[in-house]
Each structure stands twice: as structure tokens, then as C-alpha cells.
Amino acid sequence: MAPRRHVRSPPASYSPRVSLSPDKSPVIDSVLKQLKACSRRLQAALSSHRTELQVLERLYYKGKNQHRTALFWRRVAEMRKFGERVDEMHIDDVVESLRLSFWGEPSGRTAKIMKGPWTHYPDAMPLLFVLERCSACCMLIDRARERLLGIYDSFTLMMQTGAFLQMILVLAAIASRIRLLLLEMRAALEVSWSASYRALQTIFPSEVQTVKMLPRSVEVDATASDIPLSLPQSRAVSVPAAVEAHEEDLGDAMSRPVLTATPMQEQPRVDTLSVNEPHLLPPDNEVMPGGAFSLSSELRTNESIKVSQSSGLLTTEVTVGSSCRPSANAPKRKKTDGDKPKPAKKKKRDAIDDIFGF
């Protein structure tokens, strides 16, 4: 098994509090409060992080033989690798050890002494070590969060295939959960780095020049790069002037644009075709004589078309000989004796009918 990646803290020498200027004590008090709060935040975040790693480790152990050649399993191995490296740093112990160093040697730290104010302060080596560890852990967290986002996207694409859906869903949830925990850890590390830097600046001002600044978060850099400081002259956007809003319901007078009629151009004269269509039905005041309606008169229509051309106009007249509307006084057709149905002929009986009684 490969050795765990953990850098030991350098040996430190402690000096009593009375050797420090009294005007620097309030700064150290605020630094210790920040370190205590950050240590608790890191412990809670890393505890949840270890729980997610245990679940991931169990899934990795059960599915390694079956999915070792699959593409998504490489993402699982990569997620497991980054999670173990963050856990192996033990950054919560590093921050807590710096806070406890203000109470002297580890052998002399008792519960009673720890409840009181700080009595000693360490030299510059533990402070520089904590600054370096916080900076390295922030870089590792940024890289891990970037890769976890890509792993999560690959898992969501894998879900669309429907293969191993339950396992892929659990792995995507673990990736999302670990990424959120890493975000919480980085925020606590930024405060820890700032507090350690203030302590170093207060106690050993000459050592501040050797400290490298904390790398900025990837999301902060991306957000800052998206916002331009000034618009280029070639792409200057002209903002239209604000138009005063009028309320017509209150009786405000508004100026309406008046449209002036323009004279239309004279069109050339074109001969038109006018057709006088006659009424197919007779007028209401006209009464048809009784008995004028018959089936033959309904089917026959006499049309006479008269075309006369005068003064360049074509006139068409259509005359219908009779109307299709039946008259109310038309006689009804009477039924005759010939219209009655004839009775069916009776079937002759034979010998078989006499036997069976038909």
C-alpha cells in the first residue's frame, strides 16, 4: 500500500506572551477566534467528506471487477483519487495545531490552561507552514472541483443510455456532494490563511515578504473576466432617450401624427366585364298558377343568353324558364289499385310435406 501523503509540521519554539508588545494582543485574540471557527468548519466539512468517500469506496470495491474497462469507471477512479488526496492533507489538524501553539508546549497543555487566555506564541516557522499548506490545499481543491464538474457532466450523459442507472445516479450524487463540501472547505481555508497572515504580519513583519499570495478561486476569476471594465469605442452602444409616459385616462393631451393624403397616380383605363346575374327564384309578390308545377317542368329549364355589345361593355342576361320551388297548391298524386303489392304464390305440397306435416 502506498504511503499516505501527509507533511509533518516543522518543530517550533515558543516564547512567553509577556515578551510580545501589549498593543499586539487584541490582534492575536481576533486571529485565534477566527482560527477556532475555521477549525470547526473544516472538521465538519471533512467529516461529511469522509462519509462520502466511504460510500464511494464501497461502490468502487463492489463494481471494480465488472466495470473496470468501462469509460465511466475511469471517472469514478479519478473522483476517488482526488477525494483521498484532499483527505490525506488533514488540513483541519494543521489549522488546529497552529491555534494550540499559542498555549505553549504540547506537554504543558491541560484542559484548565486551554480554558484561559493564550500564554505563548510560536516562531515564524509554524505560521509559514500553515500558510503554505492552506495555499496548496486551495490549489488542490480548485483542481478537484474542476474535474468533479466534468465527471458530473459525464455521469448525466451516461444516464441517458439507461445502463446501470441506479449506480450512475448514486455516483452523480456523490460527485455533486463532494464538490459542495470542497467549496465549503475552500471558504474556511481562505479565512484561515488570512488569519495566519495577520498573525505573521503582527509578530514577524520581516517574514511577510517571503509569503506567496493565496491563489484566487477559478469561479471568481471567470466572473471577473466576463465583466469588461469599459466598452470599446467601436462597440459603443447608444442608449435611446427616455420617452415620457402619458396617461390618456387622466385627460393628458397628446400630440398625434397627422397623415397627409397623397394624390394617387392616374391609372390607365381598362375595359371591365359586367355581368348582370338574374334572380333564379321569382319575387315574393309573384304567384305561380295552380297546377303549373310538374316533374317534367322541374327538370326542364330554358336558358336564353343574350349578348349585346354597346359602348365597349359586355352584358349577359340569363333567363330561367321556370322556378325549382314547388307550389303549395300542387295536386297530390292519388294511389291506384295497381300500386298494391301482389300476394305471394303458395307452394305446392308434395308427399314429403304430408309425411312431416308441413
C-alpha positions as CSV (number, residue, x, y, z in Angstrom):
1,M,0.0,0.0,0.0
2,A,1.3,3.4,-0.9
3,P,2.2,5.8,1.9
4,R,-0.3,8.5,2.7
5,R,0.6,12.0,1.7
6,H,0.9,14.0,4.8
7,V,3.6,16.6,5.5
8,R,4.7,16.9,9.1
9,S,4.8,20.3,10.7
10,P,8.2,21.7,11.5
11,P,9.5,21.8,15.1
12,A,8.5,25.1,16.7
13,S,10.0,27.1,19.6
14,Y,7.6,29.1,21.9
15,S,8.1,32.4,23.5
16,P,6.1,33.7,26.5
17,R,3.3,36.2,26.0
18,V,5.0,38.9,28.1
19,S,7.8,39.2,25.6
20,L,5.3,40.5,23.0
21,S,4.1,44.1,22.8
22,P,0.8,44.6,24.7
23,D,-0.7,46.5,21.7
24,K,-0.5,43.4,19.6
25,S,-2.6,41.2,21.9
26,P,-6.0,42.3,20.5
27,V,-4.9,41.3,17.0
28,I,-3.8,37.9,18.2
29,D,-7.1,37.5,20.1
30,S,-9.1,38.1,16.9
31,V,-6.8,35.7,15.0
32,L,-7.4,32.9,17.5
33,K,-11.1,33.4,17.3
34,Q,-11.1,33.1,13.5
35,L,-8.8,30.0,13.7
36,K,-11.2,28.3,16.1
37,A,-14.2,29.0,13.9
38,C,-12.4,27.8,10.8
39,S,-11.1,24.7,12.5
40,R,-14.7,23.7,13.4
41,R,-15.9,24.4,9.9
42,L,-13.1,22.3,8.5
43,Q,-13.8,19.4,10.9
44,A,-17.5,19.3,10.0
45,A,-16.8,19.5,6.2
46,L,-14.1,16.9,6.3
47,S,-16.3,14.6,8.4
48,S,-19.0,14.7,5.8
49,H,-16.4,14.4,3.1
50,R,-15.0,11.2,4.7
51,T,-18.6,9.7,4.8
52,E,-19.0,10.3,1.1
53,L,-15.6,8.7,0.4
54,Q,-16.6,5.6,2.4
55,V,-19.7,5.2,0.3
56,L,-17.7,5.8,-2.9
57,E,-15.1,3.3,-1.7
58,R,-17.7,0.6,-1.1
59,L,-19.2,1.2,-4.6
60,Y,-15.7,1.1,-6.1
61,Y,-14.9,-2.2,-4.4
62,K,-18.1,-3.9,-5.5
63,G,-18.1,-2.8,-9.1
64,K,-14.4,-2.8,-9.9
65,N,-14.3,-6.3,-11.5
66,Q,-17.4,-5.7,-13.6
67,H,-16.8,-2.1,-14.8
68,R,-13.0,-1.8,-14.8
69,T,-12.9,-1.5,-18.6
70,A,-15.9,0.9,-18.8
71,L,-15.3,4.6,-19.6
72,F,-17.4,5.9,-16.8
73,W,-15.4,3.8,-14.3
74,R,-12.3,5.9,-15.1
75,R,-14.3,8.9,-13.9
76,V,-15.1,7.0,-10.7
77,A,-11.4,6.2,-10.1
78,E,-10.5,9.8,-10.7
79,M,-13.1,11.1,-8.3
80,R,-11.9,8.6,-5.7
81,K,-8.2,9.7,-6.2
82,F,-9.0,13.4,-5.7
83,G,-11.1,12.7,-2.6
84,E,-8.3,10.7,-1.0
85,R,-5.7,13.4,-1.7
86,V,-7.8,16.1,-0.1
87,D,-8.5,13.8,2.9
88,E,-4.8,12.9,3.3
89,M,-3.8,16.5,3.8
90,H,-5.5,16.7,7.2
91,I,-5.8,20.4,6.8
92,D,-8.1,20.7,9.9
93,D,-5.4,19.3,12.1
94,V,-2.9,21.8,10.6
95,V,-5.1,24.7,11.4
96,E,-5.9,23.4,14.9
97,S,-2.3,22.8,15.7
98,L,-1.5,26.4,14.9
99,R,-4.2,27.6,17.2
100,L,-3.0,25.4,20.1
101,S,0.6,26.5,19.6
102,F,-0.4,29.8,21.4
103,W,-0.7,27.8,24.6
104,G,2.9,26.6,24.7
105,E,4.4,23.1,24.5
106,P,2.0,20.2,23.9
107,S,3.1,18.5,27.2
108,G,2.0,21.6,29.2
109,R,-1.5,22.0,27.6
110,T,-4.1,20.9,30.1
111,A,-7.8,21.4,30.0
112,K,-7.6,24.0,32.7
113,I,-4.9,26.0,30.8
114,M,-6.8,25.8,27.5
115,K,-9.9,27.4,29.0
116,G,-7.9,30.5,29.9
117,P,-6.2,33.1,27.6
118,W,-3.2,32.3,25.4
119,T,0.1,32.3,27.2
120,H,2.7,31.8,24.5
121,Y,3.3,32.4,20.8
122,P,5.2,30.3,18.3
123,D,8.0,31.4,16.0
124,A,7.7,32.1,12.3
125,M,8.1,28.5,11.0
126,P,4.6,27.2,12.1
127,L,2.9,30.3,10.6
128,L,4.8,29.9,7.3
129,F,4.0,26.2,7.2
130,V,0.2,26.8,7.7
131,L,0.2,29.5,5.0
132,E,1.9,27.1,2.6
133,R,-0.4,24.2,3.4
134,C,-3.5,26.4,3.0
135,S,-2.3,27.6,-0.3
136,A,-1.5,24.1,-1.6
137,C,-4.9,22.8,-0.3
138,C,-6.7,25.6,-2.1
139,M,-5.0,24.7,-5.4
140,L,-5.9,21.1,-5.0
141,I,-9.5,21.9,-4.2
142,D,-9.7,24.1,-7.3
143,R,-8.4,21.3,-9.5
144,A,-10.7,18.7,-7.8
145,R,-13.8,20.9,-8.3
146,E,-13.0,21.5,-11.9
147,R,-12.6,17.7,-12.5
148,L,-15.7,16.9,-10.5
149,L,-17.8,19.2,-12.7
150,G,-16.6,17.3,-15.8
151,I,-17.2,14.0,-14.1
152,Y,-20.8,15.0,-13.1
153,D,-21.5,16.0,-16.7
154,S,-20.2,12.6,-18.0
155,F,-22.5,10.8,-15.5
156,T,-25.5,12.8,-16.6
157,L,-24.8,11.8,-20.2
158,M,-24.4,8.2,-19.2
159,M,-27.9,8.3,-17.6
160,Q,-29.5,8.9,-20.9
161,T,-28.4,5.4,-22.1
162,G,-30.3,3.8,-19.2
163,A,-27.5,1.3,-18.5
164,F,-26.7,0.9,-14.8
165,L,-29.0,3.8,-14.0
166,Q,-29.1,3.3,-10.2
167,M,-25.3,3.2,-9.8
168,I,-24.8,6.1,-12.1
169,L,-27.3,8.2,-10.2
170,V,-25.6,7.4,-6.9
171,L,-22.2,8.3,-8.3
172,A,-23.5,11.6,-9.7
173,A,-25.0,12.5,-6.3
174,I,-21.6,11.7,-4.6
175,A,-19.8,13.9,-7.1
176,S,-22.1,16.8,-6.5
177,R,-22.0,16.4,-2.8
178,I,-18.2,16.3,-2.7
179,R,-17.9,19.4,-4.9
180,L,-20.2,21.3,-2.5
181,L,-18.1,20.2,0.5
182,L,-14.9,21.3,-1.2
183,L,-16.5,24.7,-1.7
184,E,-17.2,25.0,2.0
185,M,-13.6,23.9,2.8
186,R,-12.1,26.4,0.5
187,A,-14.1,29.2,2.1
188,A,-12.8,28.2,5.5
189,L,-9.2,27.9,4.2
190,E,-9.3,31.4,2.9
191,V,-10.3,32.8,6.3
192,S,-7.6,30.6,7.9
193,W,-4.9,31.9,5.5
194,S,-6.0,35.5,6.2
195,A,-5.8,35.0,9.9
196,S,-2.4,33.3,9.8
197,Y,-1.1,36.1,7.5
198,R,-2.3,38.7,10.0
199,A,-0.6,36.9,12.9
200,L,2.7,36.7,10.9
201,Q,2.4,40.3,9.9
202,T,1.8,41.3,13.5
203,I,4.5,39.2,15.2
204,F,7.2,38.9,12.5
205,P,6.7,41.7,9.9
206,S,10.0,40.8,8.2
207,E,8.8,37.4,7.1
208,V,5.8,38.7,5.2
209,Q,7.8,39.3,2.0
210,T,8.5,35.5,1.6
211,V,4.9,34.6,1.6
212,K,3.2,33.7,-1.7
213,M,-0.3,35.1,-2.1
214,L,-3.3,32.8,-2.0
215,P,-4.5,31.7,-5.4
216,R,-7.9,33.1,-6.4
217,S,-10.8,30.8,-7.0
218,V,-11.5,29.7,-10.6
219,E,-15.1,30.9,-10.4
220,V,-14.1,34.3,-9.1
221,D,-11.6,34.7,-12.0
222,A,-14.2,33.6,-14.6
223,T,-16.7,36.0,-13.2
224,A,-14.3,38.9,-13.2
225,S,-13.1,38.2,-16.7
226,D,-16.7,38.2,-18.1
227,I,-17.3,41.8,-16.9
228,P,-15.5,44.3,-19.2
229,L,-14.1,47.4,-17.5
230,S,-15.0,49.7,-20.4
231,L,-16.7,49.4,-23.7
232,P,-14.5,49.8,-26.8
233,Q,-15.3,52.8,-29.0
234,S,-16.1,50.6,-32.0
235,R,-18.8,48.8,-30.0
236,A,-20.3,51.7,-28.1
237,V,-23.9,51.2,-27.5
238,S,-26.2,54.2,-27.9
239,V,-28.9,54.3,-25.3
240,P,-32.2,55.8,-26.6
241,A,-33.6,58.8,-24.8
242,A,-36.3,58.0,-22.3
243,V,-39.8,58.7,-23.6
244,E,-42.2,60.5,-21.2
245,A,-45.2,58.2,-20.5
246,H,-48.6,59.8,-20.9
247,E,-51.8,58.7,-19.2
248,E,-54.7,59.1,-21.6
249,D,-57.2,58.1,-18.9
250,L,-56.4,61.2,-16.9
251,G,-57.1,63.5,-19.8
252,D,-53.5,64.4,-20.7
253,A,-53.1,66.0,-24.1
254,M,-51.1,64.0,-26.6
255,S,-49.7,65.0,-30.0
256,R,-50.8,62.7,-32.7
257,P,-49.1,62.5,-36.0
258,V,-51.3,63.7,-38.9
259,L,-51.2,61.7,-42.0
260,T,-51.5,63.8,-45.2
261,A,-53.2,62.2,-48.2
262,T,-51.0,61.9,-51.2
263,P,-52.6,62.2,-54.7
264,M,-52.8,58.8,-56.3
265,Q,-51.3,58.3,-59.7
266,E,-53.8,58.2,-62.5
267,Q,-54.3,54.6,-63.6
268,P,-54.9,53.7,-67.2
269,R,-58.5,52.8,-68.1
270,V,-59.2,49.2,-68.6
271,D,-62.4,47.7,-70.1
272,T,-64.3,45.8,-67.5
273,L,-66.7,42.9,-67.8
274,S,-70.1,43.5,-66.1
275,V,-72.4,40.5,-65.7
276,N,-76.0,41.1,-64.7
277,E,-77.0,37.9,-62.9
278,P,-80.7,37.4,-62.8
279,H,-82.6,36.0,-59.7
280,L,-83.1,32.3,-60.0
281,L,-86.2,32.5,-57.8
282,P,-89.2,34.6,-58.6
283,P,-90.0,37.6,-56.5
284,D,-92.2,37.1,-53.4
285,N,-95.2,39.1,-54.9
286,E,-95.3,36.9,-57.9
287,V,-97.8,34.0,-57.5
288,M,-97.5,30.8,-59.6
289,P,-100.7,29.5,-61.1
290,G,-102.1,26.3,-59.6
291,G,-101.2,23.1,-61.4
292,A,-98.2,24.7,-63.1
293,F,-95.7,22.5,-61.2
294,S,-94.9,19.1,-62.5
295,L,-91.9,16.8,-62.5
296,S,-91.2,17.5,-66.2
297,S,-91.3,21.3,-65.7
298,E,-88.9,20.9,-62.7
299,L,-86.3,19.1,-64.8
300,R,-86.6,21.3,-67.9
301,T,-85.0,24.8,-67.8
302,N,-84.9,27.1,-70.7
303,E,-82.0,29.4,-70.8
304,S,-81.6,32.2,-73.2
305,I,-78.4,34.1,-73.3
306,K,-78.5,37.4,-75.0
307,V,-75.2,39.1,-75.6
308,S,-75.2,42.7,-76.7
309,Q,-72.1,44.8,-77.0
310,S,-72.6,48.5,-76.7
311,S,-70.1,51.2,-75.8
312,G,-67.3,48.7,-75.1
313,L,-69.3,46.9,-72.3
314,L,-70.4,43.2,-72.4
315,T,-73.8,42.5,-70.9
316,T,-75.0,38.9,-70.2
317,E,-78.6,38.1,-69.3
318,V,-79.7,34.7,-68.1
319,T,-83.4,33.9,-68.2
320,V,-84.7,30.8,-66.4
321,G,-87.9,29.4,-67.8
322,S,-89.4,28.1,-64.5
323,S,-88.6,28.0,-60.9
324,C,-87.5,25.0,-58.9
325,R,-89.7,25.8,-55.9
326,P,-92.8,23.6,-55.8
327,S,-96.1,25.3,-55.3
328,A,-98.2,24.7,-52.2
329,N,-101.4,24.2,-54.3
330,A,-100.0,21.4,-56.5
331,P,-102.3,18.4,-56.6
332,K,-101.1,15.3,-54.8
333,R,-100.8,12.0,-56.6
334,K,-103.5,9.5,-55.7
335,K,-102.8,5.9,-55.1
336,T,-104.4,3.4,-57.5
337,D,-105.3,-0.2,-57.2
338,G,-102.4,-1.1,-59.3
339,D,-100.0,0.1,-56.7
340,K,-101.0,-2.5,-54.1
341,P,-98.4,-5.4,-53.7
342,K,-99.5,-8.7,-55.2
343,P,-99.9,-11.7,-52.8
344,A,-97.1,-14.4,-53.0
345,K,-98.0,-17.7,-54.6
346,K,-98.5,-20.7,-52.4
347,K,-96.0,-23.5,-52.7
348,K,-97.4,-26.8,-53.9
349,R,-97.5,-29.7,-51.4
350,D,-95.8,-32.9,-52.1
351,A,-95.5,-36.3,-50.4
352,I,-92.7,-35.3,-48.1
353,D,-94.7,-32.4,-46.7
354,D,-97.6,-34.7,-46.0
355,I,-95.3,-37.1,-44.1
356,F,-93.6,-34.4,-41.9
357,G,-96.8,-32.4,-41.5
358,F,-95.6,-29.3,-43.4
